[in-house]
Amino acid sequence: MCLPIKGQYEQFCNAESIKRFDVPIVQGIDKVFSATVNEWLSAPSPKKLSLSHSTGDIVQHVIEKALAQKENRCNVVSTAPVLE
């Protein structure tokens, strides 16, 4: 269950993202909040999330891509005419 902090854009984005995993999003604590939490706790366990890559693998991939892009920029030869 997710209760995003109001007025925090990243919280809104996180809540929108985890909806894809059937995580219930609660917009506030109101009169029915206790019932909502009890219903959530009584529900069957969600399907386990299985990730295909570790965080380390993802970070390494991003670093390799960034280094390759930097190298490509350094190897670009200007084709503009040289003015004397």
C-alpha positions in Angstrom: 0.0 0.0 0.0 1.2 3.5 -0.8 0.3 6.8 0.8 2.1 9.5 -1.3 3.1 12.7 0.5 0.9 15.5 -0.9 2.7 18.2 -2.8 5.7 16.1 -3.6 5.9 15.4 -7.3 8.2 12.5 -7.0 5.8 10.8 -4.6 3.0 11.2 -7.3 5.3 9.7 -9.9 6.3 6.8 -7.6 2.6 6.1 -6.9 1.7 6.1 -10.6 4.6 3.7 -11.3 3.7 1.1 -8.7 0.1 1.0 -9.8 1.4 -1.3 -12.5 2.2 -3.8 -9.8 -1.3 -3.7 -8.4 -0.2 -1.7 -5.3 -3.1 0.1 -3.8 -2.7 3.8 -3.6 -4.3 5.7 -0.8 -4.7 9.5 -1.3 -5.2 10.3 2.4 -6.1 9.2 5.9 -9.8 9.6 6.2 -12.7 7.9 8.1 -12.4 4.7 6.1 -8.6 4.4 6.2 -8.6 1.7 8.9 -11.0 -0.4 6.9 -8.9 0.1 3.8 -5.8 -1.0 5.6 -7.6 -4.1 7.1 -8.9 -5.0 3.7 -5.4 -4.7 2.2 -3.9 -6.8 5.0 -6.6 -9.5 4.5 -6.2 -9.7 0.8 -4.3 -12.6 -0.8 -0.5 -12.0 -1.1 0.4 -10.3 -4.4 2.4 -12.1 -7.0 6.1 -11.9 -6.2 8.0 -9.3 -8.3 10.9 -11.0 -10.1 13.6 -8.7 -11.6 15.7 -10.0 -14.4 18.8 -7.8 -13.6 20.5 -6.7 -10.4 20.9 -3.1 -9.5 24.6 -3.5 -10.1 24.1 -4.8 -13.6 21.8 -1.9 -14.4 24.3 0.7 -13.1 27.2 -1.0 -14.9 25.2 -0.9 -18.2 24.4 2.8 -17.7 28.0 3.6 -17.0 29.1 1.7 -20.1 26.6 3.6 -22.3 27.7 6.9 -20.9 31.4 6.2 -21.5 30.6 5.0 -25.0 28.7 8.2 -25.7 31.5 10.3 -24.3 34.0 8.5 -26.5 31.8 9.0 -29.6 31.6 12.7 -28.9 35.4 13.0 -28.5 36.0 11.1 -31.8 33.8 13.4 -33.9 35.9 15.2 -36.4 34.6 18.6 -37.4 33.7 18.9 -41.1 33.3 22.7 -41.0 35.7 24.6 -43.3 38.5 26.3 -41.5 38.5 30.1 -42.0 41.8 31.8 -42.2 
